[in-house]
Amino acid sequence: MAARPWQGDLFKQAPPLQGRLVLRPLNSARRSREEARSIAGSLLPFAMIFIFIALGFVWIRIRYTEIAYRQATLREVEVRLENEHRELITAVAATESQTELERAGRKLGMVAPALDSQRPLR
């Protein structure tokens, strides 16, 4: 078996590019894969931390949106109840007025007493 001239060397001669001599390691592909693995292995914890932080932000945003919708619904209920309360106060005030009471009494068949029929209670 004839020994190749570059077999024992670390570098072999690549075809020249525009008249320049370019040297390349024999195991450059293996080294680049190993370097890529080591870089990926060192970046993996940072990537996982980044993913967890991103998921945390997404979860917080979803919770914020849910709470905002719930708050808007409660505000609508509050406004509706305030309007109903106002209407009930107006209705009570209207029924407490003397003329409204007289009208309601007449509808029920009641009549106002005569002045001479009123006697003080003892």
SVG drawing of the C-alpha trace seen along z (x, -y; Angstrom):
<svg xmlns="http://www.w3.org/2000/svg" viewBox="-119 -68 123 70">
<polyline fill="none" stroke="black" stroke-width="0.4" points="0.0,0.0 1.4,-3.3 1.4,-6.0 -0.4,-9.1 1.6,-12.3 -1.0,-13.9 -2.0,-10.9 0.0,-11.7 -0.3,-15.4 -3.0,-17.4 -3.7,-19.4 -4.2,-18.5 -3.9,-20.7 -7.2,-21.7 -7.5,-22.9 -6.3,-26.5 -8.8,-29.3 -7.8,-32.1 -4.1,-31.1 -4.1,-30.9 -3.2,-27.8 -5.9,-26.9 -5.2,-24.4 -8.0,-22.5 -7.9,-20.0 -8.4,-16.4 -11.2,-15.9 -12.8,-19.3 -16.3,-17.8 -16.0,-15.8 -14.7,-18.8 -17.5,-21.0 -20.1,-18.5 -18.4,-18.1 -18.3,-21.9 -21.9,-22.2 -22.9,-19.6 -20.9,-21.3 -22.4,-24.7 -25.9,-23.2 -25.2,-21.5 -24.1,-24.7 -27.0,-26.7 -29.7,-24.2 -30.1,-25.4 -30.4,-29.0 -32.9,-27.9 -35.0,-26.1 -34.9,-29.0 -36.0,-31.3 -38.8,-28.9 -40.0,-28.8 -39.9,-32.6 -41.8,-33.0 -44.5,-30.5 -44.7,-32.3 -45.4,-35.6 -48.0,-33.9 -49.7,-32.4 -49.7,-35.8 -51.2,-37.5 -53.9,-34.8 -54.8,-35.3 -54.8,-39.1 -57.2,-38.8 -59.5,-36.4 -59.6,-38.8 -60.2,-41.8 -63.2,-40.0 -64.5,-39.0 -64.1,-42.6 -66.0,-44.0 -68.8,-41.6 -69.0,-42.6 -69.0,-46.3 -72.0,-45.6 -73.8,-43.9 -73.0,-46.7 -74.4,-49.4 -77.5,-47.3 -78.0,-46.9 -77.5,-50.6 -80.1,-51.5 -82.5,-49.0 -81.8,-50.5 -82.5,-54.0 -85.8,-52.9 -86.9,-51.2 -86.1,-54.3 -88.1,-56.3 -91.0,-53.8 -90.9,-53.9 -90.9,-57.7 -93.8,-57.8 -95.9,-55.4 -95.1,-57.3 -96.6,-60.5 -100.0,-61.3 -101.7,-61.7 -100.4,-58.3 -101.6,-56.7 -105.1,-58.3 -105.2,-57.0 -104.2,-53.5 -106.8,-53.6 -109.6,-54.6 -108.7,-51.8 -109.1,-49.4 -112.5,-50.9 -111.5,-53.0 -112.8,-56.5 -111.4,-59.4 -113.1,-59.7 -115.3,-62.7 -113.9,-65.3 -116.7,-64.9 -116.2,-61.1 -112.6,-61.4 -112.2,-60.8 -109.0,-60.9 -107.9,-57.5 -107.6,-57.2"/>
</svg>
